[in-house]
Amino acid sequence: MSKEVAKVDADVALYSTGLGRGIEDVDTVDIIKPRILLLQALSPAVADGLGKPGEFMNNISNSVYGNSMIIQPIKYFKTRIKWIPRIEGGGIECRADDGKNGTTYGSCKVCPNRNWTTETPPSCDEIHNFLSIVRGDGAMSIVIVSFSKTNWRLGKQFISKITDDIVSWKRDMFAKKYKLFSRGAQNAAGQKYFIMDTDAGELVTEDEFKQGESAFLTFQHVTMPVDYVQDEYTGVDADVSG
């Protein structure tokens, strides 16, 4: 064993008490949850040289995971946002962090802004969110993966995939981990961008399951406001119909 490794092991033994003292008065709703961004050609992070189009990035730590990463979902929640058009100044007109009650228009269930018309999607974005543990990055990072706009249909497929597995095998959501990967797409105007998708998943290890269960018990009743950024996913007017 090298001296460097021995020192790290000694530090872990000295400082890792297992008590986590010092944050007793911190409310879980006060903690900003890192979110996974899928970088596009027009993303500020790409312009700043932090990552490349099609790569995933943690919006808090700026960690870049490449074109794929492994996530262990522990909780699903739906949110809604109605954006003010960029041409009118941008910003949020209404948001529902619980996916049910908006700050401006009240009940989402009866709000006309959630309805499809013959040719256009709703003016209010429905967002599929998965609170997840990142696997394989050397740390147990907890992040939010959000499927919206061009990724919306894929998010719906992801929760359907998870639900089918739960119903068929009576397993918890956090019993499996999934590969999250990006792939290229193009809209009717010929603009190219990246969307994200998932594989069929695989069962987690016993330790990973216990970690997932612990995280679920911590956050299962917590409403988590998410810091979204307008037009961050595509930078183009992509078709999300169907």
C-alpha positions in Angstrom: 0.0 0.0 0.0 1.4 3.4 -1.0 1.9 6.2 1.6 -0.7 8.3 -0.3 -3.4 5.6 -0.1 -2.6 4.9 3.6 -3.0 8.6 4.4 -6.4 8.7 2.6 -7.5 5.6 4.6 -6.4 7.2 7.8 -8.2 10.4 7.0 -11.4 8.5 6.3 -11.2 6.7 9.6 -10.6 9.9 11.5 -13.2 12.2 9.9 -16.0 9.9 8.8 -17.9 9.6 12.0 -21.1 8.5 10.3 -23.0 11.1 12.2 -23.1 13.9 9.6 -23.2 16.6 12.3 -23.6 20.3 11.6 -26.7 20.4 9.4 -29.3 19.6 11.9 -31.3 22.8 11.2 -31.1 22.6 7.4 -34.4 21.9 5.8 -34.2 19.6 2.7 -36.3 22.1 0.7 -33.5 24.7 1.3 -31.0 22.6 -0.6 -30.5 23.2 -4.3 -30.7 19.9 -6.1 -28.2 19.6 -8.9 -29.7 18.9 -12.2 -28.4 17.2 -15.3 -28.2 19.4 -18.4 -28.0 18.0 -21.9 -25.7 20.5 -23.7 -26.6 21.9 -27.1 -24.6 23.9 -29.6 -26.0 27.2 -28.2 -25.6 26.2 -24.5 -23.6 28.8 -22.5 -21.5 25.9 -21.1 -20.4 25.0 -24.7 -19.6 28.6 -25.5 -17.5 28.7 -22.3 -15.6 25.5 -23.2 -17.0 23.5 -20.3 -18.4 20.7 -22.5 -19.5 19.7 -26.0 -22.9 19.4 -27.6 -24.5 16.1 -26.7 -22.7 15.8 -23.4 -24.4 15.7 -20.0 -23.3 18.2 -17.3 -24.1 18.8 -13.6 -25.4 22.4 -13.4 -24.0 22.9 -9.9 -20.6 21.2 -9.9 -20.1 21.6 -13.7 -19.0 18.0 -13.9 -19.3 16.6 -17.4 -20.3 13.0 -17.8 -19.8 12.6 -21.6 -22.5 11.4 -24.0 -23.8 8.8 -21.5 -24.1 8.2 -17.8 -25.7 5.7 -15.3 -28.5 6.8 -13.1 -30.5 5.0 -10.4 -34.0 6.8 -10.2 -35.4 7.0 -6.7 -38.4 9.2 -7.1 -40.6 10.5 -10.0 -42.4 13.8 -9.9 -44.1 16.0 -12.5 -43.9 19.8 -12.7 -45.4 22.3 -15.1 -44.2 25.7 -16.3 -45.8 28.3 -18.6 -43.0 30.5 -20.1 -43.5 34.1 -21.3 -42.3 34.1 -24.9 -38.8 35.3 -25.4 -40.1 38.0 -27.8 -42.2 39.3 -24.9 -39.3 39.4 -22.5 -39.1 35.8 -21.4 -39.4 34.5 -17.8 -42.0 32.3 -16.0 -45.7 33.2 -16.2 -46.9 30.3 -14.1 -45.3 27.3 -12.5 -46.6 24.3 -10.6 -43.9 22.6 -8.6 -46.3 19.8 -7.6 -47.6 19.4 -11.1 -51.1 20.2 -9.8 -51.5 23.8 -8.7 -50.1 26.7 -10.7 -49.0 30.0 -9.2 -51.0 32.1 -11.6 -53.8 29.9 -13.1 -54.6 27.6 -10.2 -55.6 24.0 -10.7 -53.6 22.4 -13.6 -56.4 19.9 -14.0 -58.8 22.5 -15.5 -56.2 25.0 -16.9 -56.7 25.5 -20.7 -52.9 26.1 -21.1 -52.3 22.4 -20.7 -54.4 21.4 -23.7 -53.2 20.5 -27.2 -54.7 22.2 -30.2 -55.0 20.6 -33.6 -51.5 21.8 -34.7 -49.7 23.1 -31.6 -48.5 21.7 -28.3 -49.7 23.1 -25.0 -48.4 26.6 -24.0 -47.6 25.1 -20.6 -44.7 22.7 -20.5 -45.2 19.4 -18.7 -41.9 18.2 -17.3 -41.1 14.6 -16.2 -38.5 14.7 -13.4 -36.5 11.8 -11.9 -34.6 12.3 -8.7 -31.7 10.0 -9.2 -28.3 8.8 -7.9 -25.4 9.1 -10.4 -23.5 5.8 -10.6 -19.9 5.3 -11.6 -18.6 8.8 -10.9 -16.8 7.9 -7.7 -19.4 9.6 -5.5 -23.0 9.1 -4.6 -24.3 12.3 -6.3 -28.0 12.9 -6.2 -29.3 14.9 -9.2 -32.6 15.6 -11.0 -33.0 14.4 -14.6 -35.7 16.4 -16.3 -37.5 15.5 -19.6 -39.2 18.5 -21.2 -40.0 19.9 -24.7 -38.2 17.7 -27.2 -37.4 15.2 -24.5 -41.0 15.1 -23.1 -42.2 12.0 -25.0 -39.0 10.1 -24.0 -39.6 11.0 -20.4 -43.1 9.6 -20.7 -41.7 6.4 -22.1 -39.1 6.2 -19.3 -41.7 6.4 -16.5 -43.9 3.9 -18.4 -40.9 1.6 -18.6 -40.2 1.9 -14.9 -43.9 1.5 -14.0 -44.2 -1.6 -16.1 -41.2 -3.1 -14.3 -42.7 -2.2 -10.9 -46.1 -3.7 -11.7 -44.6 -6.8 -13.3 -42.0 -7.6 -10.7 -43.3 -5.8 -7.6 -39.9 -4.0 -7.3 -39.2 -0.5 -6.1 -38.1 2.2 -8.6 -34.6 2.2 -7.2 -34.1 -1.5 -7.7 -32.7 -0.8 -11.2 -30.2 1.6 -12.7 -30.3 2.9 -16.3 -28.0 4.2 -19.0 -28.9 7.8 -19.9 -27.5 8.6 -23.3 -27.8 11.4 -25.9 -28.6 11.1 -29.6 -28.9 13.5 -32.5 -32.2 14.7 -33.9 -33.4 17.2 -36.4 -36.6 19.3 -36.7 -38.7 20.1 -39.8 -36.6 23.2 -40.4 -33.4 21.2 -40.6 -32.0 22.4 -37.2 -30.0 19.8 -35.4 -30.0 19.2 -31.7 -29.6 16.4 -29.1 -32.2 14.5 -27.2 -31.8 12.1 -24.3 -33.0 8.5 -24.0 -32.6 5.5 -21.6 -32.0 1.8 -22.0 -33.9 -1.1 -20.4 -31.9 -0.9 -17.2 -30.3 -3.5 -15.0 -30.7 -4.5 -11.3 -28.6 -2.6 -8.8 -26.3 -4.2 -6.3 -27.4 -4.8 -2.7 -25.4 -1.8 -1.5 -26.8 0.4 -4.2 -30.4 -0.7 -3.4 -29.9 0.2 0.3 -28.5 3.6 -0.7 -31.4 4.2 -3.1 -33.9 3.2 -0.3 -32.3 5.6 2.1 -32.4 8.5 -0.4 -36.0 7.7 -1.1 -37.0 7.7 2.5 -35.3 11.1 2.9 -37.0 12.7 -0.1 -40.3 10.8 -0.6 -42.5 13.6 0.9 -40.4 16.6 -0.2 -41.7 19.0 -2.9 -38.6 20.0 -4.8 -38.7 23.4 -6.7 -36.5 23.0 -9.7 -34.4 25.8 -11.2 -35.3 25.5 -14.9 -33.7 27.6 -17.6 -35.9 28.8 -20.6 -35.0 27.0 -23.9 -32.0 25.3 -22.3 -32.7 21.9 -23.9 -32.6 22.6 -27.6 -32.0 26.2 -28.5 -34.2 25.5 -31.5 -38.0 25.4 -32.1 -38.3 21.6 -32.3 -41.4 19.6 -32.9 -42.6 17.8 -29.8 -45.9 16.6 -31.1 -47.0 13.0 -31.2 
